[in-house]
Amino acid sequence: MHALLGVIFHFIGGFASGSFYVPYKKVKDWAWETFWIIGGLFSWLIVPPLAAYLTIPGFADIIRQADGGTLGYAYVFGLLWGIGGLTYGLGVRYLGVSLGSSIILGLTMIFGSLVPSIFYYFNGSEGKETIDLFFTTTSGRTVLIGLVICIFGIYLCGRAGMLKERELAGRAADASGNRDFRFGLGLLVGIVSGILSACFNFGLEAGKPMAHVANDLWKATHPGEGEFLFQNNVTYVVVLWGGLTTNFLWCMFLNARNRTFGDYVNTKVPIARNIFFCALAGTTWYMQFFFYGMGESRLGNGASSWILHMAFIILIANAWGVILKEWKGVSKKTYATIISGIAVIILSILLVGFARTL
């Protein structure tokens, strides 16, 4: 039952992440850097401490009492993840929601799931999954097979993107109205984003001592009720400070270079409406990790949790790509390829979820 609840929580988190960019499409007459940082203020500065306040009594004291190494590493990994996060926005801009998310999050899934297990193999830590478990246990081998299958699904999605680019050559935009579709540039940005985005999981590992404190405090007042569902909410606050720093500096630079500071006060655009949709996008983005923490508390913060989370995001993002008609107008072969990629990713999700019951 715990495994099933964990999978459900990861699905909800994946749905939130795979859907968060959709409200940005409703923002009118603002530059990318303007709506990205407004939404980011909700994602990284406003909503995380609010969620921690509502779920963890005294969360601020836990942060204040954490040692410098825990806070420093969590923040630095947040900085690096922030670069991956802002390039994620660019990747989606150049590749579209479905293809961009597939490539970027696929790489994030691979690095985020395997690197920590390799690290803990050489630097043992009690209770942590190590890379040898993928080859010495039935559950681990099943997770590894699920990862390989998911990679194949990502390949199919990437293949569909290449076919789409060839078929749309010479057009001003794809069927969804994306005039910025650039497969080569988007692929380069996506690779950088995918690798650095994995640093979020590294940040969670670095900040785990704070989550342990929250968990121990909760268990002391709730004996026999298992692990604390919201223990990671305190860690998110620190990691996301790093993400905010990177994104804020970059967006301010773009505002200055592109002379778009006027967007914030331009009365000729629907400012209130734009802020609303940015807030909706930013809050939706944060909810992915709110539910990831709940899923992780049921499945453990090992490779399977990260793989499930990323696979669900890729699945939902591709579904949105189909709904938003990003693949309308392509050949039957290309459309079949993207649908096949989605189906293969669903198979990998089922397999990894099953592995946690073994």
Wavefront OBJ file of the C-alpha trace (Angstrom):
o trace
v 0.000 0.000 0.000
v 2.875 2.350 0.808
v 4.383 1.683 -2.631
v 1.064 2.401 -4.357
v 0.626 5.661 -2.434
v 4.180 6.625 -3.353
v 3.488 6.071 -7.052
v 0.245 8.097 -6.831
v 2.016 10.998 -5.111
v 4.726 10.942 -7.776
v 2.062 10.982 -10.476
v 0.435 14.087 -8.966
v 3.834 15.764 -8.719
v 4.649 14.784 -12.294
v 1.321 16.158 -13.472
v 2.072 19.489 -11.777
v 5.533 19.737 -13.324
v 4.436 18.579 -16.755
v 1.635 21.158 -16.726
v 3.244 24.211 -15.131
v 4.384 25.847 -18.404
v 0.879 25.862 -19.858
v -0.317 29.007 -17.948
v 2.680 30.934 -19.316
v 1.143 30.586 -22.767
v -1.672 32.857 -21.527
v 0.740 35.691 -20.646
v 0.393 38.556 -23.129
v 3.062 40.979 -24.415
v 5.737 40.189 -21.831
v 9.256 39.075 -22.698
v 10.300 35.589 -21.648
v 12.604 36.878 -18.911
v 9.817 38.975 -17.419
v 7.208 36.274 -17.020
v 9.842 33.679 -16.060
v 11.092 35.631 -13.031
v 7.609 36.699 -11.907
v 6.530 33.068 -11.928
v 9.828 32.123 -10.316
v 9.239 34.415 -7.351
v 6.235 32.264 -6.504
v 8.096 29.009 -7.260
v 11.257 29.730 -5.290
v 10.582 32.499 -2.765
v 6.907 32.768 -1.786
v 5.320 29.316 -1.906
v 8.144 27.116 -0.447
v 8.348 28.802 2.988
v 4.544 29.062 3.048
v 4.271 25.312 2.469
v 6.925 24.644 5.104
v 5.146 26.933 7.582
v 1.857 25.093 7.070
v 3.351 21.609 7.403
v 6.427 21.840 9.693
v 6.124 23.730 12.994
v 9.345 25.622 13.671
v 10.839 24.987 10.217
v 12.805 28.250 10.441
v 14.499 27.021 13.630
v 15.524 23.815 11.848
v 17.205 25.882 9.124
v 18.910 28.188 11.655
v 20.280 25.242 13.628
v 21.585 23.321 10.588
v 25.365 23.219 10.186
v 27.100 25.364 7.584
v 28.027 22.412 5.379
v 24.446 21.235 5.055
v 23.182 24.715 4.207
v 26.114 25.511 1.928
v 25.946 22.360 -0.184
v 22.154 22.530 -0.457
v 22.397 26.157 -1.602
v 25.248 25.547 -4.079
v 23.470 22.603 -5.671
v 20.430 24.877 -5.862
v 22.539 27.440 -7.731
v 23.638 24.828 -10.262
v 20.122 23.480 -10.560
v 18.978 27.076 -11.162
v 21.061 27.179 -14.338
v 19.389 23.971 -15.434
v 16.010 25.434 -14.545
v 16.364 28.605 -16.559
v 17.772 26.737 -19.548
v 14.795 24.393 -19.212
v 12.591 27.358 -20.043
v 14.730 28.089 -23.085
v 14.692 24.435 -24.106
v 10.889 24.376 -24.030
v 10.890 27.638 -25.966
v 13.008 26.170 -28.780
v 11.688 22.599 -28.769
v 8.115 22.874 -27.520
v 6.598 21.463 -24.342
v 6.634 17.777 -25.235
v 9.977 17.376 -27.005
v 11.849 19.834 -24.777
v 10.631 18.184 -21.603
v 11.426 14.700 -22.915
v 15.063 15.459 -23.711
v 15.803 17.667 -20.698
v 14.021 15.617 -18.077
v 15.279 12.369 -19.553
v 18.866 13.469 -18.968
v 17.900 14.790 -15.533
v 16.380 11.425 -14.688
v 19.499 9.510 -15.700
v 22.018 11.709 -13.886
v 19.796 12.365 -10.874
v 19.094 8.691 -10.277
v 22.532 7.184 -10.891
v 25.081 9.753 -9.649
v 23.942 9.727 -5.969
v 23.971 5.917 -5.909
v 27.521 5.926 -7.314
v 28.606 8.508 -4.733
v 27.179 6.519 -1.835
v 28.858 3.351 -3.122
v 32.270 4.942 -2.578
v 31.219 7.075 0.399
v 28.945 4.776 2.364
v 25.959 6.280 4.143
v 23.509 4.251 6.204
v 20.126 3.762 4.577
v 21.227 5.013 1.128
v 20.847 2.982 -2.058
v 24.150 2.265 -3.805
v 24.867 1.453 -7.435
v 25.617 -2.235 -6.716
v 21.983 -2.785 -5.704
v 21.008 -2.339 -9.369
v 22.914 -5.531 -10.178
v 22.621 -7.643 -7.011
v 18.911 -7.445 -6.129
v 15.757 -8.316 -8.046
v 14.208 -4.947 -7.226
v 17.331 -3.076 -8.322
v 17.608 -4.963 -11.605
v 13.941 -4.265 -12.312
v 14.465 -0.542 -11.678
v 17.482 -0.581 -13.995
v 15.491 -2.290 -16.755
v 12.766 0.327 -16.277
v 15.377 3.081 -16.635
v 16.710 1.572 -19.877
v 13.169 1.272 -21.267
v 12.469 4.900 -20.345
v 15.664 5.985 -22.130
v 14.406 4.198 -25.240
v 11.119 6.076 -24.923
v 13.038 9.346 -24.688
v 14.967 8.361 -27.822
v 11.688 7.863 -29.676
v 10.501 11.310 -28.557
v 13.778 12.819 -29.745
v 13.474 10.973 -33.045
v 9.989 12.411 -33.475
v 11.445 15.889 -32.889
v 14.005 15.430 -35.656
v 11.304 14.255 -38.065
v 9.143 17.208 -37.073
v 11.939 19.680 -37.805
v 12.439 18.277 -41.292
v 8.728 18.388 -42.059
v 8.307 21.933 -40.739
v 11.331 23.292 -42.594
v 10.407 26.512 -44.333
v 7.355 27.224 -42.190
v 7.197 30.279 -39.935
v 5.828 28.276 -37.014
v 4.543 24.868 -36.058
v 0.835 24.142 -35.688
v 0.822 25.275 -32.063
v 2.139 28.722 -33.042
v 5.714 28.152 -31.845
v 7.823 30.440 -34.048
v 10.986 29.685 -32.064
v 11.294 25.975 -32.936
v 15.042 25.300 -33.347
v 15.996 21.649 -32.910
v 19.803 22.056 -32.967
v 19.963 24.983 -30.550
v 17.224 23.491 -28.412
v 19.105 20.180 -28.186
v 22.291 21.936 -27.005
v 20.383 23.932 -24.401
v 18.498 20.808 -23.398
v 21.683 18.817 -22.737
v 23.062 21.547 -20.467
v 19.722 21.860 -18.712
v 19.273 18.123 -18.273
v 22.660 17.592 -16.633
v 22.466 20.600 -14.302
v 18.825 20.018 -13.407
v 19.883 16.763 -11.781
v 21.588 18.913 -9.132
v 18.196 19.356 -7.489
v 18.299 15.756 -6.354
v 21.882 16.286 -5.162
v 20.633 19.301 -3.189
v 17.952 17.165 -1.547
v 20.597 14.644 -0.535
v 22.870 17.399 0.837
v 20.003 18.944 2.823
v 18.699 15.613 4.114
v 19.879 16.283 7.709
v 17.254 19.058 7.944
v 14.562 16.673 6.695
v 15.704 14.097 9.269
v 15.246 16.640 12.062
v 11.730 17.447 10.842
v 10.983 13.736 10.570
v 12.274 12.966 14.076
v 10.296 15.834 15.620
v 7.098 14.641 13.940
v 7.622 10.997 14.879
v 8.166 12.000 18.515
v 4.613 13.360 18.627
v 3.121 10.740 16.285
v 4.588 7.416 17.441
v 3.882 4.394 15.290
v 2.552 6.427 12.337
v 5.448 5.865 9.948
v 7.536 8.504 8.167
v 6.613 12.194 8.031
v 5.057 12.952 4.643
v 6.238 16.573 4.524
v 9.771 16.252 5.887
v 11.414 17.509 2.673
v 9.535 20.823 2.710
v 12.190 22.389 4.941
v 14.980 21.303 2.564
v 13.215 22.808 -0.443
v 13.380 26.266 1.113
v 17.201 26.297 1.100
v 17.716 24.538 -2.245
v 15.290 26.916 -3.935
v 17.112 29.954 -2.553
v 19.967 28.857 -4.785
v 17.652 28.452 -7.759
v 16.182 31.895 -7.162
v 19.642 33.498 -7.075
v 20.672 32.117 -10.455
v 17.394 32.823 -12.199
v 16.983 36.318 -10.727
v 20.453 37.445 -11.825
v 19.985 36.053 -15.334
v 16.526 37.519 -15.842
v 17.662 40.932 -14.591
v 20.541 40.763 -17.077
v 18.126 39.934 -19.891
v 15.768 42.722 -18.798
v 18.670 45.157 -19.018
v 20.061 43.842 -22.306
v 16.687 43.597 -24.020
v 15.343 46.783 -22.418
v 12.316 44.944 -21.082
v 12.194 46.404 -17.568
v 9.229 48.401 -18.814
v 7.176 45.198 -18.992
v 6.546 45.361 -15.254
v 4.807 48.753 -15.440
v 3.491 48.846 -19.005
v -0.184 49.758 -18.617
v -0.859 48.773 -22.232
v -0.630 45.097 -21.298
v -2.936 43.201 -18.881
v -0.531 43.310 -15.912
v -2.914 41.799 -13.347
v -3.849 38.975 -15.721
v -0.198 38.296 -16.511
v 0.755 38.185 -12.828
v -2.136 35.806 -12.150
v -1.014 33.322 -14.793
v 2.623 33.652 -13.706
v 1.575 32.980 -10.113
v -0.462 29.976 -11.254
v 2.491 28.622 -13.246
v 4.944 29.223 -10.408
v 2.740 27.650 -7.755
v 1.982 24.672 -9.995
v 5.712 24.224 -10.557
v 6.396 24.068 -6.817
v 3.650 21.521 -6.243
v 5.696 18.949 -8.161
v 8.187 18.825 -5.304
v 5.555 19.104 -2.603
v 4.136 15.808 -3.848
v 7.585 14.422 -4.703
v 8.444 14.725 -1.015
v 5.293 12.809 -0.112
v 6.107 10.095 -2.633
v 9.703 9.918 -1.466
v 8.567 9.435 2.128
v 6.702 6.330 0.996
v 9.242 4.897 -1.485
v 12.527 6.259 -0.141
v 14.770 8.872 -1.739
v 16.529 6.374 -3.969
v 16.800 6.045 -7.723
v 13.272 4.681 -8.108
v 11.660 7.810 -6.629
v 13.619 10.101 -8.943
v 12.981 7.902 -11.995
v 9.237 7.753 -11.301
v 9.061 11.503 -10.756
v 10.871 12.334 -13.985
v 9.072 9.685 -16.038
v 5.686 11.038 -14.954
v 6.767 14.578 -15.875
v 7.893 13.444 -19.322
v 4.634 11.545 -19.791
v 2.425 14.503 -18.837
v 4.501 17.017 -20.818
v 4.174 14.894 -23.956
v 0.445 14.531 -23.375
v 0.184 18.336 -23.177
v 2.202 18.579 -26.379
v -0.417 16.476 -28.147
v -3.301 18.433 -26.568
v -1.722 21.779 -27.519
v -1.373 20.534 -31.110
v 2.398 20.790 -31.169
v 2.380 17.707 -33.408
v -0.506 18.730 -35.651
v 0.411 18.864 -39.299
v 3.201 16.282 -39.105
v 3.134 12.991 -40.975
v 1.520 9.836 -39.621
v 4.997 8.357 -39.147
v 6.131 11.258 -36.970
v 2.920 11.256 -34.956
v 3.158 7.497 -34.445
v 6.735 7.927 -33.251
v 5.831 10.433 -30.535
v 2.872 8.312 -29.420
v 5.139 5.247 -29.301
v 7.595 7.197 -27.157
v 4.826 8.072 -24.717
v 3.672 4.442 -24.581
v 7.187 3.184 -23.870
v 7.610 5.718 -21.052
v 4.312 4.545 -19.530
v 5.669 0.987 -19.618
v 8.822 2.085 -17.796
v 6.717 3.795 -15.101
v 4.733 0.621 -14.497
v 7.924 -1.416 -14.271
v 9.679 0.892 -11.799
v 6.522 1.109 -9.704
v 6.297 -2.693 -9.663
v 9.951 -2.926 -8.608
v 9.157 -1.188 -5.316
v 6.789 -4.025 -4.383
v 9.499 -6.690 -4.735
l 1 2 3 4 5 6 7 8 9 10 11 12 13 14 15 16 17 18 19 20 21 22 23 24 25 26 27 28 29 30 31 32 33 34 35 36 37 38 39 40 41 42 43 44 45 46 47 48 49 50 51 52 53 54 55 56 57 58 59 60 61 62 63 64 65 66 67 68 69 70 71 72 73 74 75 76 77 78 79 80 81 82 83 84 85 86 87 88 89 90 91 92 93 94 95 96 97 98 99 100 101 102 103 104 105 106 107 108 109 110 111 112 113 114 115 116 117 118 119 120 121 122 123 124 125 126 127 128 129 130 131 132 133 134 135 136 137 138 139 140 141 142 143 144 145 146 147 148 149 150 151 152 153 154 155 156 157 158 159 160 161 162 163 164 165 166 167 168 169 170 171 172 173 174 175 176 177 178 179 180 181 182 183 184 185 186 187 188 189 190 191 192 193 194 195 196 197 198 199 200 201 202 203 204 205 206 207 208 209 210 211 212 213 214 215 216 217 218 219 220 221 222 223 224 225 226 227 228 229 230 231 232 233 234 235 236 237 238 239 240 241 242 243 244 245 246 247 248 249 250 251 252 253 254 255 256 257 258 259 260 261 262 263 264 265 266 267 268 269 270 271 272 273 274 275 276 277 278 279 280 281 282 283 284 285 286 287 288 289 290 291 292 293 294 295 296 297 298 299 300 301 302 303 304 305 306 307 308 309 310 311 312 313 314 315 316 317 318 319 320 321 322 323 324 325 326 327 328 329 330 331 332 333 334 335 336 337 338 339 340 341 342 343 344 345 346 347 348 349 350 351 352 353 354 355 356 357 358
